[in-house]
Amino acid sequence: MGPATISVGGSAEQFQDIFGVALEGKKKEVFDGEEAEYFDVEEDGEEMAGALGDWAEGVTPVVPPEFHTESPLSPIAEPHSDAYHYFTVPDEVATILRATRVHRNGITGSKVEVAMPDTGFYEHEFYERRGYRTRSTILGPGASNPSQDNYGHGTGEAANIFAAAPDAQLIPVKMGNDAVGAFNKACNQSPDIITNSWGWSVDSPGTSWSDIRNRSRSLYNTLKAMEAAIANAVNNGIVVCFSAGNGPGGYGFPASHPDVIAVGGVHVNYPDLDLEASSYAASFDSSLYSGRQVPDLCGMVGDDVSSLPAPLLMLPVPPGSRLDTSSTGAADDSWGLFSGTSAAAPQVAGVVALMLEKNNSLSPSDVKKKLVNQAAKDVTKGQSAMGDSAGPGDDAATGAGMVDAKWAWVVSMGDTMARFFEATPERRERLIEEDAVPEIDGEFVEDMMQTLRSRS
């Protein structure tokens, strides 16, 4: 149950009998090469609005979303001749996000909870050996087997959270076809952040809500229920991140929802580590929300290479899962090489966890403004999957640019110091006792100066 919706499970026959409509079975690609089966109301079927009387606006069978990952690669014993350098978690990803120095200053996302609705979470030894904090998997409507993740997407992408915020707590939610119900399950845990690497590619140029409704009433009702669930979550103080989408057809909703942090992609060129817009990541002006531009800012995403899919990150996956085949080694080595904006959203969520650890008074809109206005590194070259070019300042391809954990920490630290100096003497003592104020030693000052110089 959510504030605006209730998810109910049952058979297609029950649905048809109770609501007096005819259903037809459909299939939809949710990963590259993998389809999900679901039911939709027949195109000539009866309208269901008001079918439950005065207390419900309507009822609809849900339409599953797509996951914004990269296609799995065939196993390759040696890196492909056309492949570029890939990065490992947690160390290399933390370095690119500029989170390592933040960690050395004692900011690691402690006491911040991040929920992640996805394909599931397998207790991979990667997480166990590092002592990362994860709760037991929560089952969304229609999901089963909480210890399994047959695809591997959720297990792999969760590592991006811990690369940025190693002491955050993960709340994994395993999704069935009902993304709205799974999102509400995540909200019911009262997390600080919800990160989402999935969506519906529906916000293409010239599309209106009426167009979507005429195409599929079930899809329209699913999206509207999702829209309401997100607005309620943000209104209740939860920061919500969504992947922007992949490829030239990835016009992602809910990434275009005005209340969320829409996360696109920046490619990291090795060995210079210079940045450019990812040619695999989506960028677009929303047709559903006037004036809304996607993305707001970016995380690490692979590039689109014509002779090879766009892998960038080596991530832990369940042995034998579909993404276990996408590796530079054996097909069952429990590691997958993949990318997409699916990875970028949890990276940004991890950076947000660092901000909230230092200043938990920030509202979702405060977090978004600070990330976009003060905590992103400008990206000035490259093109997105839609052909938008990066350039100085905010641009269509990358938004504000690449998320910068160090600057996010500096901004949050400034807020903390301001609160300290504005507080009463009694309140200052409590802040010091709560370890909410940093020790201003020589190393701290030097680090601040280096950070300032790095942006000059």
JOHUKA-V220568 format. One record per pair of residues at least 12 apart in sequence whose C-alpha atoms are under 7 Angstrom apart, sorted by the first residue. I is the first residue (numbers start at 1). J is the second residue. D is the distance in whole Angstrom. If there is no record, write none. Layout:
i=I j=J d=D
i=I j=J d=D
//
This chain:
i=1 j=184 d=7
i=2 j=184 d=5
i=4 j=228 d=7
i=4 j=229 d=7
i=5 j=225 d=7
i=7 j=141 d=7
i=7 j=181 d=6
i=19 j=51 d=7
i=21 j=45 d=6
i=21 j=46 d=6
i=22 j=41 d=6
i=22 j=42 d=6
i=22 j=45 d=6
i=23 j=39 d=6
i=23 j=40 d=6
i=23 j=41 d=5
i=23 j=42 d=5
i=24 j=39 d=6
i=24 j=40 d=6
i=24 j=41 d=6
i=24 j=42 d=6
i=25 j=38 d=6
i=25 j=39 d=5
i=25 j=40 d=7
i=26 j=38 d=5
i=26 j=39 d=6
i=26 j=40 d=7
i=30 j=65 d=6
i=30 j=66 d=4
i=30 j=67 d=6
i=31 j=66 d=6
i=31 j=67 d=6
i=32 j=71 d=6
i=38 j=63 d=7
i=39 j=61 d=7
i=40 j=61 d=6
i=40 j=218 d=6
i=41 j=218 d=7
i=60 j=218 d=5
i=60 j=221 d=6
i=61 j=218 d=6
i=62 j=178 d=6
i=62 j=218 d=6
i=62 j=219 d=7
i=62 j=222 d=6
i=63 j=177 d=7
i=63 j=218 d=7
i=63 j=219 d=6
i=63 j=222 d=6
i=64 j=177 d=5
i=64 j=178 d=6
i=64 j=179 d=7
i=65 j=179 d=7
i=65 j=198 d=6
i=65 j=199 d=5
i=65 j=200 d=5
i=66 j=198 d=5
i=66 j=199 d=5
i=66 j=200 d=6
i=67 j=197 d=6
i=67 j=198 d=4
i=67 j=199 d=7
i=68 j=197 d=6
i=68 j=198 d=5
i=68 j=243 d=7
i=68 j=245 d=6
i=68 j=246 d=6
i=68 j=340 d=6
i=68 j=341 d=6
i=68 j=342 d=5
i=69 j=339 d=6
i=69 j=340 d=5
i=69 j=341 d=7
i=69 j=342 d=5
i=70 j=310 d=7
i=70 j=311 d=7
i=70 j=338 d=5
i=70 j=339 d=5
i=70 j=340 d=5
i=71 j=309 d=7
i=72 j=323 d=6
i=72 j=325 d=7
i=72 j=326 d=5
i=72 j=338 d=6
i=73 j=325 d=7
i=73 j=326 d=4
i=73 j=327 d=7
i=74 j=325 d=6
i=74 j=326 d=6
i=75 j=325 d=6
i=75 j=326 d=6
i=75 j=327 d=5
i=75 j=328 d=6
i=75 j=329 d=6
i=75 j=330 d=6
i=75 j=331 d=6
i=76 j=327 d=7
i=76 j=328 d=5
i=76 j=329 d=6
i=77 j=328 d=5
i=77 j=329 d=5
i=78 j=328 d=6
i=79 j=328 d=6
i=82 j=308 d=7
i=85 j=270 d=6
i=86 j=312 d=5
i=86 j=313 d=5
i=86 j=314 d=7
i=87 j=312 d=6
i=87 j=313 d=5
i=87 j=314 d=6
i=88 j=313 d=6
i=88 j=314 d=5
i=89 j=159 d=7
i=89 j=163 d=6
i=89 j=315 d=7
i=90 j=162 d=7
i=90 j=163 d=4
i=91 j=163 d=7
i=93 j=163 d=6
i=94 j=163 d=5
i=94 j=164 d=6
i=97 j=403 d=7
i=97 j=404 d=6
i=97 j=405 d=6
i=98 j=404 d=6
i=98 j=405 d=5
i=98 j=406 d=6
i=99 j=164 d=6
i=99 j=405 d=5
i=99 j=406 d=6
i=102 j=406 d=6
i=102 j=409 d=7
i=107 j=354 d=6
i=108 j=165 d=5
i=108 j=166 d=6
i=108 j=167 d=5
i=108 j=354 d=6
i=109 j=165 d=5
i=109 j=166 d=7
i=109 j=167 d=5
i=109 j=168 d=5
i=109 j=353 d=5
i=109 j=354 d=5
i=109 j=357 d=5
i=110 j=167 d=5
i=110 j=168 d=5
i=110 j=357 d=6
i=111 j=168 d=6
i=111 j=357 d=7
i=112 j=168 d=5
i=112 j=169 d=6
i=112 j=192 d=6
i=112 j=353 d=6
i=112 j=357 d=6
i=113 j=168 d=6
i=113 j=169 d=5
i=113 j=170 d=6
i=113 j=171 d=7
i=113 j=191 d=5
i=113 j=192 d=5
i=113 j=193 d=7
i=114 j=168 d=7
i=114 j=169 d=6
i=114 j=170 d=5
i=114 j=171 d=6
i=114 j=191 d=6
i=114 j=192 d=6
i=114 j=193 d=5
i=114 j=194 d=6
i=115 j=170 d=6
i=115 j=171 d=4
i=115 j=172 d=6
i=115 j=186 d=6
i=115 j=191 d=6
i=115 j=193 d=6
i=115 j=194 d=5
i=115 j=195 d=6
i=116 j=171 d=6
i=116 j=172 d=5
i=116 j=173 d=6
i=116 j=194 d=6
i=116 j=195 d=5
i=116 j=196 d=6
i=117 j=172 d=6
i=117 j=173 d=4
i=117 j=174 d=6
i=117 j=175 d=6
i=117 j=182 d=6
i=117 j=183 d=6
i=117 j=186 d=7
i=117 j=196 d=6
i=118 j=154 d=5
i=118 j=173 d=6
i=118 j=174 d=5
i=118 j=175 d=6
i=119 j=149 d=6
i=119 j=151 d=7
i=119 j=153 d=6
i=119 j=154 d=5
i=119 j=174 d=5
i=119 j=175 d=6
i=120 j=146 d=7
i=120 j=148 d=6
i=120 j=149 d=5
i=120 j=154 d=5
i=120 j=155 d=7
i=120 j=172 d=7
i=120 j=173 d=6
i=120 j=174 d=4
i=120 j=175 d=7
i=121 j=137 d=7
i=121 j=147 d=7
i=121 j=148 d=7
i=121 j=149 d=6
i=121 j=154 d=6
i=121 j=155 d=5
i=121 j=172 d=6
i=122 j=147 d=6
i=122 j=148 d=6
i=122 j=149 d=6
i=122 j=155 d=6
i=122 j=318 d=6
i=124 j=316 d=7
i=124 j=318 d=7
i=126 j=316 d=7
i=132 j=166 d=7
i=132 j=167 d=7
i=133 j=167 d=7
i=133 j=168 d=7
i=133 j=169 d=5
i=133 j=170 d=6
i=134 j=169 d=6
i=134 j=170 d=5
i=134 j=171 d=6
i=135 j=170 d=6
i=135 j=171 d=5
i=135 j=172 d=7
i=137 j=171 d=7
i=137 j=172 d=5
i=137 j=173 d=6
i=137 j=174 d=7
i=138 j=172 d=6
i=138 j=173 d=5
i=138 j=174 d=6
i=139 j=173 d=6
i=139 j=174 d=5
i=139 j=175 d=7
i=140 j=173 d=6
i=140 j=174 d=6
i=140 j=175 d=5
i=140 j=176 d=6
i=140 j=181 d=6
i=140 j=182 d=4
i=140 j=185 d=6
i=141 j=176 d=6
i=141 j=178 d=6
i=141 j=181 d=6
i=141 j=182 d=6
i=142 j=176 d=5
i=142 j=177 d=7
i=143 j=174 d=6
i=143 j=175 d=6
i=143 j=176 d=4
i=146 j=174 d=7
i=149 j=318 d=7
i=150 j=321 d=5
i=150 j=322 d=7
i=151 j=321 d=5
i=151 j=322 d=5
i=151 j=323 d=6
i=152 j=317 d=5
i=152 j=318 d=6
i=152 j=321 d=6
i=152 j=322 d=7
i=152 j=323 d=6
i=155 j=316 d=7
i=155 j=317 d=6
i=156 j=315 d=5
i=156 j=316 d=5
i=156 j=317 d=5
i=157 j=342 d=7
i=157 j=343 d=6
i=157 j=346 d=7
i=158 j=346 d=7
i=159 j=315 d=7
i=160 j=343 d=7
i=160 j=346 d=6
i=160 j=347 d=5
i=161 j=346 d=5
i=161 j=347 d=5
i=161 j=349 d=6
i=161 j=350 d=5
i=162 j=350 d=7
i=164 j=347 d=6
i=164 j=350 d=5
i=164 j=351 d=6
i=165 j=350 d=5
i=165 j=351 d=7
i=165 j=353 d=6
i=165 j=354 d=6
i=168 j=353 d=7
i=173 j=186 d=7
i=180 j=225 d=7
i=180 j=226 d=5
i=184 j=229 d=7
i=187 j=233 d=6
i=191 j=238 d=7
i=192 j=238 d=5
i=192 j=239 d=6
i=193 j=238 d=5
i=193 j=239 d=5
i=193 j=240 d=6
i=193 j=349 d=7
i=194 j=239 d=6
i=194 j=240 d=5
i=194 j=241 d=6
i=195 j=240 d=6
i=195 j=241 d=5
i=195 j=242 d=6
i=195 j=345 d=6
i=195 j=346 d=6
i=195 j=349 d=6
i=196 j=241 d=6
i=196 j=242 d=5
i=196 j=243 d=6
i=196 j=345 d=7
i=197 j=242 d=6
i=197 j=243 d=5
i=197 j=342 d=4
i=197 j=345 d=6
i=198 j=243 d=6
i=199 j=252 d=6
i=199 j=253 d=5
i=199 j=254 d=6
i=200 j=252 d=6
i=200 j=253 d=5
i=201 j=250 d=5
i=201 j=251 d=5
i=201 j=252 d=5
i=201 j=253 d=6
i=202 j=251 d=6
i=202 j=252 d=6
i=202 j=253 d=6
i=203 j=251 d=5
i=203 j=252 d=6
i=203 j=253 d=6
i=203 j=286 d=6
i=203 j=287 d=6
i=203 j=288 d=6
i=204 j=251 d=5
i=204 j=287 d=7
i=205 j=287 d=6
i=206 j=287 d=6
i=207 j=287 d=6
i=207 j=288 d=7
i=208 j=287 d=6
i=208 j=288 d=6
i=209 j=288 d=7
i=231 j=259 d=7
i=234 j=259 d=7
i=234 j=364 d=6
i=237 j=363 d=6
i=237 j=364 d=6
i=238 j=364 d=6
i=239 j=364 d=5
i=240 j=260 d=5
i=240 j=261 d=6
i=241 j=260 d=6
i=241 j=261 d=5
i=241 j=262 d=6
i=241 j=345 d=6
i=241 j=349 d=7
i=242 j=254 d=7
i=242 j=255 d=5
i=242 j=260 d=7
i=242 j=261 d=6
i=242 j=262 d=5
i=242 j=263 d=6
i=242 j=345 d=6
i=243 j=255 d=6
i=243 j=262 d=6
i=243 j=263 d=5
i=243 j=264 d=6
i=243 j=341 d=5
i=243 j=342 d=6
i=243 j=344 d=7
i=243 j=345 d=5
i=244 j=262 d=6
i=244 j=263 d=5
i=244 j=264 d=5
i=244 j=282 d=6
i=244 j=294 d=7
i=244 j=295 d=6
i=244 j=341 d=6
i=245 j=281 d=6
i=245 j=282 d=5
i=245 j=341 d=6
i=246 j=280 d=6
i=246 j=281 d=5
i=246 j=282 d=5
i=246 j=340 d=6
i=246 j=341 d=6
i=247 j=280 d=5
i=247 j=281 d=6
i=247 j=282 d=6
i=247 j=385 d=5
i=248 j=282 d=7
i=248 j=385 d=5
i=248 j=386 d=5
i=250 j=282 d=6
i=251 j=282 d=7
i=251 j=284 d=7
i=256 j=286 d=6
i=256 j=292 d=7
i=256 j=294 d=6
i=258 j=292 d=7
i=261 j=296 d=6
i=261 j=368 d=6
i=262 j=294 d=6
i=262 j=295 d=5
i=262 j=296 d=5
i=262 j=297 d=7
i=263 j=295 d=5
i=263 j=296 d=6
i=263 j=297 d=5
i=263 j=298 d=5
i=263 j=299 d=7
i=263 j=344 d=6
i=263 j=345 d=5
i=264 j=281 d=6
i=264 j=282 d=6
i=264 j=295 d=5
i=264 j=297 d=6
i=264 j=298 d=4
i=264 j=299 d=6
i=264 j=341 d=6
i=264 j=344 d=7
i=264 j=398 d=6
i=265 j=277 d=6
i=265 j=278 d=5
i=265 j=281 d=5
i=265 j=298 d=5
i=265 j=299 d=5
i=265 j=300 d=6
i=265 j=301 d=5
i=265 j=341 d=6
i=265 j=344 d=7
i=265 j=398 d=7
i=266 j=278 d=5
i=266 j=298 d=6
i=266 j=299 d=6
i=266 j=300 d=5
i=266 j=301 d=5
i=266 j=402 d=7
i=267 j=300 d=6
i=267 j=301 d=5
i=267 j=302 d=6
i=267 j=303 d=6
i=268 j=300 d=7
i=275 j=379 d=6
i=276 j=379 d=6
i=276 j=380 d=7
i=276 j=381 d=5
i=276 j=382 d=5
i=277 j=379 d=7
i=277 j=381 d=6
i=277 j=382 d=5
i=277 j=383 d=5
i=277 j=384 d=6
i=277 j=390 d=6
i=277 j=397 d=6
i=277 j=398 d=6
i=278 j=301 d=6
i=278 j=302 d=6
i=278 j=303 d=5
i=278 j=382 d=7
i=278 j=383 d=6
i=278 j=384 d=5
i=279 j=303 d=5
i=279 j=304 d=5
i=279 j=383 d=6
i=279 j=384 d=4
i=279 j=385 d=4
i=280 j=302 d=7
i=280 j=303 d=5
i=280 j=304 d=5
i=280 j=384 d=6
i=280 j=385 d=5
i=281 j=340 d=7
i=281 j=341 d=6
i=281 j=384 d=6
i=281 j=385 d=5
i=282 j=384 d=6
i=282 j=385 d=5
i=282 j=386 d=6
i=283 j=295 d=6
i=283 j=384 d=6
i=283 j=386 d=6
i=283 j=396 d=6
i=283 j=397 d=5
i=295 j=398 d=6
i=295 j=399 d=5
i=296 j=372 d=7
i=296 j=399 d=5
i=296 j=400 d=6
i=297 j=372 d=7
i=297 j=398 d=6
i=297 j=399 d=5
i=297 j=400 d=5
i=297 j=401 d=5
i=297 j=402 d=6
i=297 j=403 d=6
i=298 j=344 d=7
i=298 j=398 d=6
i=298 j=401 d=6
i=298 j=402 d=5
i=298 j=403 d=6
i=299 j=344 d=4
i=299 j=345 d=7
i=299 j=347 d=6
i=299 j=348 d=6
i=299 j=402 d=6
i=299 j=403 d=6
i=300 j=344 d=5
i=301 j=339 d=6
i=301 j=340 d=5
i=301 j=341 d=6
i=301 j=343 d=7
i=301 j=344 d=6
i=302 j=339 d=6
i=302 j=340 d=6
i=310 j=339 d=7
i=311 j=337 d=6
i=311 j=338 d=4
i=311 j=339 d=5
i=312 j=337 d=7
i=312 j=338 d=6
i=312 j=339 d=5
i=313 j=337 d=6
i=313 j=338 d=6
i=313 j=339 d=6
i=314 j=335 d=7
i=314 j=336 d=6
i=314 j=337 d=4
i=314 j=338 d=7
i=315 j=335 d=6
i=315 j=336 d=5
i=315 j=337 d=6
i=316 j=334 d=6
i=316 j=335 d=5
i=316 j=336 d=6
i=317 j=334 d=5
i=317 j=335 d=5
i=317 j=336 d=6
i=318 j=334 d=5
i=319 j=332 d=5
i=319 j=333 d=6
i=319 j=334 d=5
i=320 j=332 d=5
i=323 j=336 d=6
i=324 j=336 d=5
i=326 j=338 d=7
i=348 j=403 d=7
i=351 j=405 d=5
i=354 j=409 d=7
i=355 j=408 d=6
i=355 j=409 d=6
i=355 j=412 d=6
i=358 j=412 d=6
i=358 j=413 d=7
i=358 j=436 d=7
i=359 j=412 d=6
i=359 j=416 d=6
i=371 j=408 d=7
i=372 j=400 d=5
i=375 j=403 d=6
i=375 j=404 d=5
i=375 j=407 d=5
i=375 j=408 d=5
i=376 j=400 d=6
i=376 j=401 d=5
i=376 j=402 d=5
i=376 j=403 d=4
i=376 j=404 d=5
i=377 j=401 d=5
i=377 j=402 d=5
i=377 j=403 d=6
i=377 j=404 d=6
i=378 j=392 d=7
i=378 j=393 d=6
i=378 j=400 d=6
i=378 j=401 d=5
i=378 j=402 d=7
i=379 j=391 d=7
i=379 j=392 d=7
i=379 j=401 d=5
i=379 j=402 d=7
i=380 j=392 d=5
i=383 j=397 d=6
i=384 j=397 d=5
i=416 j=437 d=7
i=417 j=437 d=7
//
